[in-house]
Amino acid sequence: MEKEKKKIEFTDDQYKVLVKLLFYGEWLLNANKIGYEEMDKGASELVEYVYAKKGNFSLQKWFKELKYGEELKEPVTLLLLEKVFEYNEDTFWIYLIKKLSLRDAMKEHLEKGGKITNKKEIAELQWKYEEKYEDLFKERKIDALLTKRE
């Protein structure tokens, strides 16, 4: 049984925002997937469906003219990817700081005889290390990272 379709109307500006949101959402879901089998097919199909409606809006210049399927032109994709890369850069530092802080907090806590199950004390120590790493990386970025050979 076919599902009932609903209608949503968009202005040209709203359609442009929708295309951007779909690009970012689909990128987040599928960018690191290897092979079509791993991809979120529902998301890809929805992106394809919405992109196919471009003829109803003034955004045709954003899309390649393909016989089958819908795809954004490379300059548009690169422009949108700038936000993705900016997000990745910010996320990298946040994630790195959290991981290093947790590592150091656990180490300090256990060296002082604490138990690994005392999450409150570990969290308090983690905050201390997060501040330390935030200050360090804010000032020196990647130059503050050192590795040691074991």
Protein Blocks (a to p, Z undefined) as FASTA:
>chain_A
ZZddddddddfklmmmmmmmmmmmmmmmmmmpgcjklpcfklmmmmmmmmmmmmmpcklm
mpccdfbdcdddfklmmmmmmmmmmmmmmmmmmmmmmmmmmmmmmmmmmmnopafklmml
mmmmmmmmmmmmmmmmmmnmmmlpccddZZ
